[in-house]
Structure formats: structure tokens, C-alpha cells
Amino acid sequence: MKNDYLKNKVAVVSGSSMGIGKAIAWELAQLGAKVILNGRDSEKLESAKNEFLDNGFKVDTFIADIRLQEECKFLISEVISIHGQLDILVNNAGVSSRGSIENSADKNFTILSETNFTGAAHLSKYAIPYLKKTKGHVIFINSIAGFRGMPFNSAYSASKMAQAALSEALRIELWDYGVHVGIAFVGFTQNDPNKKILDVDGSLVYLPKRTNMQLATQESVAQSIRKMIEKRTKRITLTGLGNLANFTIRYLPAFSSWLLWFNREKIKNQYTMIGGLKVDESVQVASEYQEILTDSEVEIEAVKVRQR
């Protein structure tokens, strides 16, 4: 693959104001791609944009909540109106959670499904007509939790397994159009200090830094995604733990189930319910999401106004 493959490619990276998404956007931008950053938080998005600009990378930013179908449609239509094409869609935006099925807040399942699964589905749906024209790429940033249901992380696992099924179906549907569909099963990766996840009660909690395992860097993940795009790879699994999980689940399913059962308390205490400070009530995702549910017609109308 030529080193200039990404030059002038138009790439949308959802959830790219921080974390892995931002690292992927950076990796693409430094190789000449025209990158569109996306997120819900205007301040974070503006901060990320300024960081790119300060380093000589021209990027566009679009505030859009991918949980809303109309927002997904608006994002893609705006990209086309500005750039006239779309070559790469990276479905990175996502949210994680923790807690048992019995104790998890009902809204957690809804939020995770509408972010990790249907959000990616809607973005892909509206991007497909334009990706067909460029024989482009749809990339899904998944997780090793997408291999099977993980204890005390069931809602997250279910949403990621659904996303994995989506990618498999989409790959076959788009085969005759030359569109590349890839999925990356990402293992434990270094997270930003202000990374938040849904706690068992539906509130937000800061994810503490993991010190009990070797973590992949965000930069290494981004480089793997870039290579996946350049080589049009269908599927990759990252980190040693991820590859071990993939092997045992695929070839030794009974052993894999026993391994999870045997280590259930360790998984709960050292990998899932590992503490973390609560986020201020004023910015809880539960209340934000409730506003979206109760005022969805207002949100959609606002999108229509922006489209006029």
C-alpha cells in the first residue's frame, strides 16, 4: 500500500473529541486525510480541534448525538455538502457500563444499545450511498466484550455483540459494491483521566486508571486501525489478553465458560467494579438522556431547522 493512500480521503470518526477516537483521527490526519471530528460536548470538541490546528492539521468538527437518528443523518449530509464525498467512516463513539443484570438500572440497557449498536447502524446507513461511490471503508471499534457475554458487564457486552453482528451482515451486503467493512476488537487500553462510564445505578462514574494489567496505548490502537484501513482487513483483535480470549471462546468454548465462572469474583472486583469517583449530578448522563427521551420531538425539529 502506498504511503499516500489516505491523502485527501474524507474520514468521519465518531466520538473523536477524546480517547481512542481522537487518536484514530490524529493518525489519519497526519497522513493527509480530511478528518471530521464528532462528539456531543462542544467544549471538548473545540479543544480537540484546536490541538489539531496547533499541529498543522485542518479538521472540521460537528456536534451530533449518534443516539438520535436525525442527528446521524444530519452529520453525514453536512459532510457531503462540504466535502462532496465520504471515504471512511469510523464508528468509534460508545459508552461502557458495569454492574450485574439484576442490579443494573433499566436505562443502562437502553443507553448502551442506542449508542453502541443503533448509533453505529444509523451512521453506517446514511454513509453507505456515498461509500459505494468511493469504494470506501466502514470501520467498527468494538471490544473483546463483543466476543461473548461478560459477567457484571452484560449490557455493554450485548451492545457490542450486536454491533459485531451488524458488521458481519454489512460486509456481505456491501461486498458487490467494493466497500470495505472492518471490525476491531480492542482490549484493555489506556484511558483519559476524565473517561466516564455508566455505574450500576445509571449515574456516571470516572473510570480509574487500571494498574493490574498491561494496557495498550491509544496510539498503538490508532496505528492498528490505520493499517486495517490501508490493507482493507476484515477483522483484527488487539492485545495479548484479547487474542487469548478470542482463541478460547472460538476453539475452547467450554473451557472459556469455566474460566469465567472460576474467576467470577476476580472479574467483578478487579476488572469491573473497580471504584471511581462519581461525576457531579448536574452532568449525569441519566438526566441528559431523560431529556432526550421526553423532548425528542424538540431535538428532531432543531435538527431540521439546522438542515434548512
LORO-321575 format. One record per atom (N, C-alpha, C, O): x, z, y; residue in one letter. Coordinates in pm, whole numbers, plus 32768, in hexadecimal, padded with zeros to 4 digits. Layout:
# LORO-321575
XZYA
...
This chain:
# LORO-321575
805480007F88M
800080008000M
80578000807DM
80B6804E8088M
80367FA880DBK
80827F9F8155K
8072801E81A8K
8008805E81A5K
80D9804381F1N
80D480BB8244N
807280AF82B8N
8048811382F1N
804C803382DAD
7FF08020834AD
7F60800E831BD
7F0D7FDC8366D
7F43803482A2Y
7EBC8020826CY
7E51806382C2Y
7DE5802B82D5Y
7E6F80DA82F5L
7E0C81278340L
7E0480FF83D4L
7DAB812D841CL
7E5F80AC8401K
7E638088848EK
7DE0804484B8K
7DB57FE2847CK
7DA4807A8520N
7D278048855BN
7CAD80568500N
7C4280218520N
7CBB809D8491K
7C4680BD843FK
7BF38126848AK
7C2B818384C4K
7B7181188489V
7B17817884C9V
7AEB81DE8461V
7AAE81BC83FCV
7B0C825C847BA
7AF582C68418A
7AA483388453A
7AC8836F84BCA
7A37835C8411V
79E883D18435V
7A09844183D3V
7A00842F835AV
7A2F84B58409V
7A4C852983B5V
79EB859883DEV
79F985D1844AV
798B85B6838AS
792B861E83AES
796C86A883A1S
79C586BD834ES
793F870583F5G
7977878B83F1G
7A0B878D840DG
7A5887CB83C4G
7A3587478478S
7AC587368490S
7AF7877E850CS
7B61875B8540S
7AAF87E1853CS
7AE0882E85AFS
7B4588988585S
7B8788D385DAS
7B5188B08502M
7BAF891384D0M
7BC888FD843CM
7B8788A983FDM
7C2589478404G
7C3A89498374G
7C6988C78336G
7CB188798374G
7C3D88B082BAI
7C668839826FI
7C3887BA82B6I
7C81875782BAI
7BC087BD82ECG
7B8D87478331G
7BE4871D83A5G
7C0186A683B7G
7C10877D83F3K
7C6887608464K
7CEE872B8432K
7D2686CE846DK
7D23876483C5A
7DA28736838DA
7D9686A6835AA
7DF38657836AA
7D248684831DI
7D0F85FB82EEI
7D09859C8364I
7D4785318362I
7CBF85C383CCA
7CB5856F8443A
7D3F85578480A
7D5E84E884ABA
7D9085BF8482W
7E1885B484B9W
7E6C85548467W
7EB58501849EW
7E63855F83E4E
7EAF8509838AE
7E8A8476839FE
7EE1842083A0E
7E0A845B83B1L
7DDD83D183C5L
7E05839D844FL
7E2F832B845EL
7DF783F584B3A
7E1583CC853DA
7EA783A88550A
7EC783488595A
7EFF83F58513Q
7F8D83DB8528Q
7FBC835C84E3Q
802C832E84FBQ
7F678323848FL
7F8882A38450L
7F378231848CL
7F2E81C58453L
7EFC824C8502G
7EBF81DF854DG
7E2A81CF8543G
7DF28173857EG
7DE6822784F8A
7D55821B84EDA
7D108249856DA
7D4282A085B4A
7C9C820F8588K
7C48823A85F8K
7BE982A485C1K
7B888285857BK
7C06832185E1V
7BC2839185A1V
7B5283C885F8V
7B6083D68672V
7AE383E785B7I
7A72842885F9I
7A6684B585C0I
7A4A84C78549I
7A7B85198617L
7A6D85A485EFL
79DA85CD85FAL
799385A18654L
79AE8621859EN
7924864E859DN
791B86E38582N
796B871B8536N
78BB872385C0G
78A187B085A8G
782487DB85F1G
77E5878A8636G
77FF885A85E4R
7789888F862AR
77AF88E286A4R
775F88F28700R
7828891886A4D
78558970870FD
78A0891E8778D
790D88EC875FD
7864891287EFS
789D88BC8857S
792688ED8884S
797E889C88A0S
79398971888DE
79B989A788BBE
7A28898A8857E
7A958961887DE
7A0D899F87D8K
7A7289838770K
7A9288EE876EK
7B0688C7875FK
7A2A889D877DL
7A3E880D8777L
7A9387DD87EDL
7AEB878987DDL
7A7888148862E
7AC587EF88D8E
7B56881D88CDE
7BB287D788F6E
7B6988958895S
7BF088C98881S
7C3F88708821S
7CB588538838S
7BFE884587B5A
7C3F87ED8755A
7C6187678796A
7CCE87328782A
7C04873187E3K
7C1B86B18826K
7C9486BA8883K
7CE886608885K
7C9D872688D0N
7D0E8737892DN
7D92873F88E4N
7DF8870E8915N
7D92877D886EE
7E0C8787881FE
7E3986FC87F3E
7EB186DD87F5E
7DDA86A887CAF
7DFC861F87A4F
7E3185D1881CF
7E96858C8814F
7DEA85DE888CL
7E1385948904L
7E9D85BE8935L
7EEC856B8960L
7EBA8641892ED
7F3C86738959D
7FAE863B8905D
802186398931D
7F8E860F888CN
7FF385D78834N
7FED853E882EN
802984FF87D6N
7FA48504888CG
7FA384738898G
7F3F842B8840G
7F4683B08834G
7EE184738801F
7E7D843487ABF
7DF8842E87F5F
7DC18495881BF
7DC583B68808K
7D4383A68849K
7CD683B487E0K
7CD38369877EK
7C7C841287F4V
7C0F84278796V
7B8C843387E3V
7B8A8453885AV
7B1E8419879CD
7A99843187D2D
7A5F84AB878ED
7A8584CD871ED
7A0284EE87D2T
79C085628797T
7929855187A3T
78F7851E8806T
78E2857E873AF
7850857B873CF
781B85FC8702F
783A86228691F
77C886408752I
778586B78722I
770C868C86D0I
76B386498704I
770986B28652A
7697869185FCA
769286F5858AA
76F88715854DA
761C8726856DD
7607878284FED
75DA872F8487D
756986FD8486D
762F87208424I
761086C783B5I
759E86FB835EI
756F86B38306I
757187778374R
74FD87A9832AR
747E87628355R
74198766830FR
7482872183C9L
740E86DA83FDL
7421864483E9L
7483860A8418L
73C3860683A4Q
73CD85788385Q
73DA85238402Q
742984C58406Q
738C85428469E
738F84F384E4E
741784FE852AE
7444849F856BE
74578572851DE
74DC85838558E
7542852B8511E
759B84F28551E
75368521848DC
759084CA8440C
757F8439846AC
75E183F1847EC
750384108477K
74E58387849FK
751D836A852AK
755683008543K
750B83CB8584F
753C83BD860DF
75D483B18611F
760A835E865AF
761A840385C3L
76AB840285C0L
76E083798597L
7735834085DBL
76AC83448529I
76DC82C384F8I
76BA8254855BI
770C81FC8574I
764182578592S
761A81ED85F0S
767081EF866ES
7690818586A4S
76978265869CE
76ED826F8712E
7779823986F6E
77B681F8874AE
77AB8256867EV
783082228658V
782E81898659V
788C814A868AV
77C5814F8622I
77BB80BE861DI
77AC808386A8I
77E6801B86C6I
775F80C586FES
774A80918785S
77CC809087D5S
77DD803C882DS
782680ED87B8I
78A480F68801I
7911809F87C2I
795880578808I
791E80A8873EH
798E806686FAH
79667FE386B4H
79BC7F908696H
78E57FD1869AG
78B97F55865DG
78CF7F4C85C8G
78A87EE9858AG
790B7FB1858CQ
79247FB084FCQ
793D803D84CAQ
7952809A8518Q
7939804B8447L
795B80CA8407L
79A580AA8386L
7975805E8332L
7A1B80E48377D
7A6E80C98301D
7A76813F82A2D
7A81812D8229D
7A7281B982D8I
7A8782308285I
7A25829D82AEI
7A1782BD8324I
79E182D6824CL
798F834D8261L
79C583BA8206L
79C783AB818CL
79F084288242V
7A1E849C81F5V
79B5850A8201V
79A78547826BV
796D85218195N
7908858B8191N
794E86108177N
795C863C8105N
797A864E81E3N
79C586CC81D7N
7973874681FDN
798987B281C6N
79158738825AA
78C987AB828CA
788A87F88218A
784D87BD81BFA
7899887B821CG
786188CC81B1G
7860895E81D6G
789F89888237G
781989AB8188V
78148A3B819CV
781C8A7D8113V
77EB8A4680B0V
785A8AF1810ES
78698B3A8090S
781C8BBD8098S
77EE8BE58103S
780F8BFE8026S
77C68C7C8022S
77FD8CD27FB1S
78588CA97F69S
77C58D497FA4R
77EA8DA17F36R
77738DF97F16R
771B8E107F69R
77718E2A7E9BG
77068E847E72G
76C28E567DF2G
76C38DDF7DD1G
76878EB37DAAS
763F8E947D2FS
75BC8E4E7D4ES
75898E547DBES
75858E0B7CEAI
75058DC77CFAI
74988E2C7D1DI
74468E147D76I
74988E9D7CD9E
74318F027CEFE
74318F377D7DE
73C68F4A7DB7E
74A58F4E7DB7N
74AF8F917E38N
74BD8F327EB0N
74B18F5E7F23N
74D78EB37E97S
74ED8E567F06S
746E8E3F7F55S
74018E327F1DS
747C8E397FD8A
740A8E1A802FA
73D48D90800EA
74208D337FF2A
73518D838011D
73128D037FEFD
73468C918047D
73598C218018D
735C8CAF80C7K
73868C468124K
74108C0F8102K
74318B9E8129K
74638C5C80B8N
74E78C2B8095N
74E08BAC8042N
752E8B4E8058N
74838BA77FE3F
74768B327F8EF
744C8AB87FE0F
747B8A497FC9F
73F38ACE8041T
73C68A608096T
74368A2C80EFT
744D89B380F8T
747C8A888130I
74E78A60818BI
75568A168141I
758589AF8170I
757E8A4980CEL
75E98A0A8082L
75C089818050L
760E89228056L
75468976801FS
751788F57FEDS
750F888D805CS
7539881B804AS
74D988B680D0E
74C48857813DE
754688358187E
754A87D381D1E
75AD88848173T
762F886481B0T
76878818814FT
76B687AA816ET
769E885180DAN
76FF8818807DN
76CB87A08030N
77198748800BN
7649879A8019F
7611872C7FCAF
75C586C6801FF
75F18654802FF
755186F08056T
7500868C809CT
7541865D811ET
752A85EC8149T
759186B3815DG
75D9868781D4G
7636861481B5G
763A85B081FDG
768286228148A
76DD85B7811DA
768E853C80F2A
76BA84CB810AA
761B855280B3A
75C884E18087A
7594849180FEA
7596841680FDA
756484D88165H
752E849281DAH
759A84468226H
758583D4824EH
760E8485823AL
767A843E827FL
76A283C08232L
76B68356826DL
76AD83CD81AFS
76D2835B815CS
766982ED8164S
76898277816FS
75EA8315815EK
757B82B68162K
7584825C81DEK
757881E281D5K
7598829A8252Y
7599824D82CEY
761C820282E3Y
762281A28330Y
7685822D829FA
770781EA82ACA
771381718250A
775E8114826EA
76CA817181E2I
76DB810A817AI
76CE807B81AFI
77248029818FI
7669805981FDP
765F7FCC822AP
76DB7F9A8273P
77007F258267P
771C7FF282BCY
77937FCC8309Y
78107FCE82B2Y
786C7F7E82C6Y
781580298250L
7886802D81F3L
78867FB58196L
78F07F898168L
78117F7F817AK
780A7F058128K
784F7E928170K
78917E3F8130K
783F7E8C81F3K
787A7E1E8241K
79127E268243K
79567DBF8247K
79487E9E8240T
79DA7EAE8248T
7A1A7ECB81C0T
7A947ED881B5T
79C57ED38158K
79F57EFC80D3K
7A457F7F80E1K
7AB67F8C80B2K
7A047FDD8123G
7A4880588149G
7A4680C780E2G
7A4480AE8069G
7A4681418113H
7A5B81B580BEH
79F5822380DDH
79D7823F8151H
79C082618075V
797282DD8081V
79BD83478032V
79CF833A7FB8V
79EA83AF8075I
7A36841A8035I
79E7849C803CI
79B184C180A4I
79E184E27FCCF
799E85647FC5F
7A0785D17FAFF
7A5485CC7F4FF
7A0986338009I
7A6286A57FF7I
7A1487107FACI
79C087567FE5I
7A32871C7F2DN
79EA87777ED5N
7A4087F27EB8N
7A9788157F09N
7A2B88347E4AS
7A6E88B17E29S
7A7688BE7D92S
7A2A887E7D49S
7AD289117D63I
7AD6892B7CD4I
7A5789727CA8I
7A3789767C31I
7A0D89AB7D08A
798B89E57CE8A
792689797CC5A
78BA89977C91A
794888FB7CE2G
78F1888C7CBFG
78FB88627C2EG
78B388087C03G
795488A07BE2F
796388807B53F
78F688C27B00F
78C488867AA0F
78D0893E7B23R
786D89897AD6R
783D89FF7B29R
787A8A217B8FR
77D18A3E7AFFG
779E8AB27B45G
77FD8B277B3EG
78228B537AD0G
78268B5A7BB0M
78838BC97BB6M
78388C4B7BD4M
77E48C4E7C2EM
78558CB77B8AP
78118D357BA3P
782E8D6B7C2EP
789E8D617C60P
77C68DA47C6CF
77CB8DDE7CF3F
77E78D757D5EF
78088D967DD0F
77D88CF87D38N
77E88C887D96N
778A8C177D6FN
77A98BA17D7FN
77168C3E7D3CS
76BC8BDE7CFDS
76838B777D5ES
767F8B007D3FS
76588BA47DD2A
761B8B477E33A
76808ADE7E5FA
76608A677E69A
76F98B0A7E7AY
77638AAD7EA3Y
77848A4C7E31Y
779089D47E48Y
77918A807DB8S
77AF8A2B7D44S
774389C27D30S
7761894D7D1AS
76C589ED7D38A
765589907D23A
765689207D8BA
763F88AC7D68A
767089437E09S
767188DC7E72S
76E4887A7E60S
76D588037E7AS
775788AC7E32K
77CA88557E1EK
77BB88007D9FK
77EA878F7D9BK
777A88377D38M
776087E87CC0M
76FE87787CDFM
770A87097CABM
769B87967D34A
763D872E7D5FA
768686C17DADA
766A864B7D9BA
76E286E97E03Q
772F86877E50Q
778486307DF3Q
779285B87E09Q
77BC866D7D8BA
780C86217D2BA
77B785B97CE3A
77E385487CCDA
773C85DF7CBEA
76E185807C7EA
76BE850E7CDDA
76B3849B7CB4A
76AD85307D5CL
769284CB7DC3L
770284657DC9L
76E983ED7DCFL
777E84957DC8S
77F1843A7DD1S
77F983DE7D59S
781B83687D67S
77DA84137CE2E
77E183C17C69E
777983517C6BE
779682DF7C47E
770083747C96A
7697830F7C9EA
76B882A77D08A
76A6822F7CF3A
76E982D67D7AL
7708827C7DE9L
7777821B7DC5L
777581A77DEFL
77D782497D77R
784781F37D50R
781581797D03R
784681097D18R
77B5818D7CABI
777F811E7C5CI
772880C47CB3I
772F804A7CAAI
76D781037D09E
767E80B57D60E
76CB80597DBEE
769D7FEB7DDDE
774080847DEAL
778C80377E4DL
77FC7FE47E11L
78487FA37E59L
78077FE67D8DW
78737F9E7D4AW
78757F097D6EW
78DE7ED27D8CW
78027ECA7D6AD
77FB7E3A7D82D
78137E147E14D
78237D9E7E34D
78167E777E6BY
782D7E5C7EF9Y
78BC7E7B7F24Y
78DF7E6B7F99Y
790E7EA77EC6G
799A7EC17EE4G
79B47F3E7F34G
7A1F7F4D7F6FG
79527F997F38V
796380167F81V
79A1807F7F24V
797180967EB5V
7A0A80BE7F54H
7A5181237F07H
7A0D81AA7F1AH
79F981D67F8CH
79EB81ED7EADV
79B282747EB1V
7A1282D17E69V
7A2E82BF7DF2V
7A4583357EB0G
7AA483947E76G
7A7684237E89G
7A3184427EEAG
7A9C84787E2DI
7A7A85067E38I
7AF785587E1BI
7B41853E7DBCI
7B0D85BC7E6FA
7B8186147E61A
7B5286A17E43A
7B0A86DE7E92A
7B7B86D57DD0F
7B5A875E7DAAF
7BCC87B87DDBF
7C3787BF7D9DF
7BB387FA7E49V
7C1A88497E8CV
7C1C88D77E56V
7BB489167E43V
7C96890A7E3CG
7CA689937E0EG
7CB389F37E84G
7C9689CE7EF6G
7CDF8A6C7E69F
7CEF8AD07ED2F
7D568A9F7F38F
7DC78A7D7F16F
7D2D8A9D7FB6T
7D7E8A678023T
7D848ACA8096T
7D268B1780ACT
7DF28AC880DDQ
7DFF8B1F8152Q
7D8E8B0481B4Q
7D6E8A9081D0Q
7D508B6F81E7N
7CE18B5E8243N
7D048B9082CFN
7D5B8BE682DFN
7CC08B598332D
7CD18B8783BBD
7CA48C1983C6D
7C4B8C42837CD
7CE08C678422P
7CBB8CF48430P
7C278D0A8450P
7BEE8D70842BP
7BE88CA98495N
7B5C8CB984BAN
7AFD8C6E845CN
7A8C8C508481N
7B2B8C5183E3K
7AD68C14837EK
7A688C758356K
7A838CEA8339K
79EC8C458355K
797A8C9B8334K
79328C6782B9K
792E8BEF829FK
78F98CC3826CI
78A78C9F81F9I
78278CF281FDI
781E8D558245I
77C58CC981AFL
77488D1381A6L
775A8D8A8147L
77848D7A80D5L
77398E008179D
773E8E778124D
76BF8E7E80D1D
76618E3180E6D
76BC8ED88073V
764D8EE38015V
75C88EF9805CV
75618ECE8029V
75C88F3C80CFD
754C8F598116D
75248EEC8178D
74C38EFD81C2D
756C8E7D817BG
754B8E0E81D3G
75908E118259G
75808DB582A9G
75DE8E7B8274S
762A8E8482F1S
76AF8E3C82E1S
76D48E138273S
76F68E2D8350L
777A8DEF834BL
77E68E5A8342L
77DB8EC5837EL
784E8E3C82F7V
78BF8E9682EAV
793E8E4382F3V
79438DD382BFV
79A48E788334Y
7A258E33833BY
7A688E3882B2Y
7A6E8EA18273Y
7A9B8DC68286L
7AE08DC08206L
7B6E8DF48217L
7BBD8DB88260L
7B908E6381D5P
7C188E9981E5P
7C7F8E4081A1P
7C608DF48146P
7CFB8E4B81CFK
7D678DFD8195K
7D808E2B8106K
7D8C8EA280EBK
7D888DCC80ABR
7DA18DED801FR
7E378E048009R
7E8A8DB38031R
7E568E737FC9T
7EE18E967FAFT
7EFE8EA37F19T
7F6E8EC37EF1T
7E978E8C7EC6N
7EA78EA17E37N
7EBC8E207DE9N
7EAD8E1E7D6EN
7EDE8DB27E30M
7EF38D337DECM
7F438CD77E47M
7F4F8CEF7EBFM
7F798C6E7E0AQ
7FBF8C097E57Q
7F598BA87E91Q
7F068B717E48Q
7F5F8B937F13L
7EFD8B407F56L
7F398ABA7F7FL
7FAD8AB27FA7L
7EE98A517F73A
7F1389CF7FA6A
7F0B89D2803FA
7EBC8A1D8077A
7F5C89828081T
7F5489788112T
7EEB890F8136T
7ECF88B480E8T
7EB3891D81ADQ
7E5388BA81DCQ
7E95883281EBQ
7E5787CB81D2Q
7F1288338213E
7F5C87B68225E
7F6F876C81A0E
7F6586F1819BE
7F8B87B78135S
7FA0877780B3S
7F1D873B807FS
7F1E86D18041S
7EAE87818098V
7E2C874B8072V
7E1086CA80BEV
7DE386678084V
7E2B86CB8140A
7E1586558193A
7E6885DF8164A
7E38856E8161A
7EE485F8813FQ
7F3A858D810DQ
7F038552808BQ
7F0A84DA8074Q
7ECC85A88036S
7E9185797FB8S
7E1785227FD3S
7E0184BF7F8ES
7DC785478037I
7D5184F88059I
7D7B84718093I
7D3F840B8074I
7DE3847280E6R
7E1583F5811DR
7E45839680AFR
7E27831F80B2R
7E8E83CB804EK
7EBD83797FDEK
7E4783467F8BK
7E4982D67F59K
7DE0839B7F7CM
7D6A83737F32M
7D2782FB7F73M
7CF882A07F2EM
7D2282FC7FF8I
7CE6828C8040I
7D3C820F8032I
7D0881A38014I
7DBD821C8046E
7E1781A9803FE
7E1781687FB5E
7E1B80EE7FA9E
7E1181BA7F4DK
7E1781877EC3K
7D8D81717E87K
7D8081417E16K
7D2381947ED4R
7C9981867EA6R
7C8381D07E21R
7C43819D7DC5R
7CB982487E1BT
7CAD829B7DA3T
7C2082D47D98T
7BE482FA7DFDT
7BEC82DA7D1FK
7B6283087D0AK
7B5683A07D0FK
7AF383D57D43K
7BB883E57CD9R
7BA784767CC6R
7C3084B87CC1R
7C8A84897C7DR
7C3E85277D0BI
7CB885767D03I
7C94860A7CFCI
7C2C86347D30I
7CEB86567CBBT
7CDC86E77CB4T
7D5B87257CEBT
7DC987007CC3T
7D4D87837D48L
7DBF87BD7D8CL
7DDA884C7D5FL
7D7E88947D38L
7E5688757D65T
7E8F88F87D40T
7E9789097CA8T
7E4A88CE7C5CT
7EF6895D7C80G
7F0989787BF2G
7E8F89B97BB3G
7E6889977B44G
7E538A197BFCL
7DDB8A5B7BC8L
7D6889F97BB9L
7D1B8A007B59L
7D5E899C7C18G
7CF589387C10G
7D0588DF7B97G
7CA388C07B53G
7D7F88B57B7BN
7D9988607B07N
7D8288AC7A85N
7D5088727A24N
7DA5892C7A82L
7D8B897D7A0CL
7CF5898B79F4L
7CC7897F7983L
7CAA89A57A5FA
7C1989B27A53A
7BDB892F7A24A
7B83892F79CEA
7C0988C17A5AN
7BD7883E7A33N
7BEF882379A0N
7B9687F37959N
7C6788427970F
7C8A882978E4F
7C36887D7885F
7BFE884A7824F
7C2D88FF78A0T
7BE589587844T
7B4F893B7844T
7B10893C77DAT
7B16892178B8I
7A86890578BFI
7A6588827879I
79FC88757839I
7ABF88217886R
7AA5879C784ER
7AC0879477B8R
7A748756776ER
7B2E87D3778DY
7B5687C37702Y
7B43884176ADY
7B3E88387632Y
7B3988B476EDL
7B27893276A3L
7AB4898176E2L
7ACA89F07714L
7A3A894A76E0P
79CB898A7727P
79AB8A1676F5P
798B8A6E7746P
79B28A2D7672A
79948AB2763DA
79FD8B16766DA
79DC8B877694A
7A7C8AED766AF
7AE78B44769BF
7AD88B607730F
7AEF8BCF775EF
7AB18AF97779S
7A9D8B087809S
7A308B707826S
7A418BC4787ES
79C28B6977DDS
79568BCA77F0S
79848C5677CDS
79648CB67814S
79CE8C627760W
7A028CE67739W
7A618D1C77A3W
7A5F8D9377C2W
7AB48CC577DAL
7B168CEE783DL
7AD18D2778BAL
7AFD8D8C78F1L
7A678CE578E4L
7A1D8D177958L
79D88D9B7938L
79D78DF6798AL
799E8DA578C2W
795B8E217899W
79C08E947892W
79A58F0178C5W
7A328E7B7854F
7A978EE37841F
7ACD8F1578C8F
7AED8F8A78D8F
7AD68EBB7928N
7B0E8EDD79ABN
7AA48EF07A17N
7AC28EE67A8EN
7A288F0B79EFR
79BA8F107A4FR
79CF8F797ABBR
79B08F5F7B30R
7A018FEE7A98E
7A1790557AFDE
7A8A90317B5AE
7A83904B7BD3E
7AF18FF57B23K
7B628FC97B75K
7B378F5C7BD6K
7B5E8F5C7C4AK
7AE68EFE7BA5I
7AB48E937BFAI
7A628ECD7C6DI
7A6E8EA27CDFI
7A0E8F2E7C4CK
79B98F6B7CB2K
7A0A8FB77D1BK
79F58FA57D93K
7A66900A7CEEN
7AAC90667D48N
7B2590297D8DN
7B4690507DFDN
7B698FC97D4CQ
7BE58F957D84Q
7BDA8F077DBCQ
7C308EDB7E09Q
7B718EBF7D95Y
7B668E347DC0Y
7AE88E187E12Y
7AE78DBA7E62Y
7A818E667E00T
7A028E497E43T
79DF8EB37EAAT
79DD8E967F21T
79C38F2C7E7EM
79998F977EDAM
7A158FE17F0CM
7A2D90547EE9M
7A648F9A7F60I
7AE78FD07F85I
7AEB90088013I
7B55900E8050I
7A7990308046G
7A78906E80CAG
7A6B90098139G
7A448F968123G
7A8D903581B1G
7A7F8FDF8226G
7A24901F828DG
79BF905C826AG
7A489011830CL
79FA904D8378L
797E8FFB8396L
79808F80838FL
7912904083B7K
78968FFE83DCK
78A68FB98463K
78ED8FE984BCK
78648F468471V
78638EFF84F0V
77F78F3C8548V
77918F6D8516V
780E8F3B85CBD
77AD8F70862BD
77228F3A860FD
77118EC385F5D
76BF8F908616E
76368F6A85F8E
76058EF5864EE
75B08EA88622E
763A8EE986C6S
76098E818722S
762B8DF586F4S
75F28D948725S
768A8DEA8696V
76AF8D658668V
76998D5685D3V
76DA8D048592V
763F8DA4859BQ
76248D9D850CQ
75E68D1784EAQ
758D8CE78531Q
76128CDD847FV
75DC8C5C8454V
754C8C6A8427V
75008C0A842FV
75258CE083F8A
749C8CF183CBA
74398CDA843CA
73D68C94842BA
74548D1684B0S
73FA8D068521S
74018C798558S
739B8C418582S
74798C3E8559E
74878BB48587E
74358B57852FE
73EF8AFE8560E
743D8B6C84ADY
73F78B14844FY
73618B288458Y
73148AC98448Y
73358BA58471Q
72A78BBF8481Q
72708B7384F8Q
72008B4184F4Q
72C08B6B8564E
72968B2085DAE
72858A8C85B7E
72298A4A85E7E
72E08A5A8564I
72D789CD853BI
725889B684EBI
7215895084FCI
72368A158493L
71BF8A078440L
713F8A0C8494L
70E489BC847EL
71398A6984F4T
70BF8A7B8542T
70B28A1585B3T
704389F585DDT
712389E385E3D
712089868653D
715388FB862DD
718B88B48681D
714088D585AFS
71788857857FS
714087E085CBS
7189877F85E3S
70C187E485F0E
70888774863AE
70CA876486C2E
70E086F586F1E
70E987D58701V
712D87D08783V
71B787958774V
71E2874487C6V
71FF87BE8709E
7287878B86F1E
728486F486DDE
72D586AB8715E
722486C6868BI
721D8638866CI
71FA85E886E8I
722F857C86FDI
71A0861E873BE
717885DA87B6E
71F085CF8815E
7201856A885BE
724586398816A
72BB8636886CA
731A85C98840A
735885868893A
732685B687BDV
737B854C8788V
734684C487B3V
7392846B87D9V
72C284B487ABK
7286843487D0K
72A084158863K
72B883A28888K
729B847C88B7V
72B5846A8946V
7343843A895CV
735A83E189AEV
73A784758911R
7432844C891FR
744783BC88F1R
74A183778920R
73F2838F8892Q
74028308885DQ
73CD829F88BEQ
73F4822A88B5Q
737582C6891CR
733882658978R
739E823289DDR
737C81E08A33R
